[in-house]
Amino acid sequence: MVTQPKTPSPKRPINDAWEKFRLMVIPDKASAVQIAEMQKAFYAGAAIHRSLLINGVSDEDEPTEADMALMERIDAELRESGLSFDIEMAQRLTSSLPPRS
């Protein structure tokens, strides 16, 4: 049975991405414990990424060379781990996010 994602909420973009991720990769027969543990890991990844960005980027209006280098290192590490999502999946996970102002 395929469940449809909940209606997107512009106030909860990580939850929206989680719901889409859950539907795309977690089997319907997964236990409640497996789903809960996956959700914890998903949110932990989001929290770590936020922390890396908050603590690692400059306060400048435009990205600096150091900011871009940090993003390149994060991208390279994800690619090396074999866990990075392809562009299509990333776009599908974030398609409900409101446009940046």
Secondary structure by P-SEA (a helix, b strand, c coil): cbbbbcccccccaaaaaaaaaaaacccccccaaaaaaaaaaaaaaaaaaaaaaaacccccccccaaaaaaaaaaaaaaaaacccccaaaaaaaaccccccc
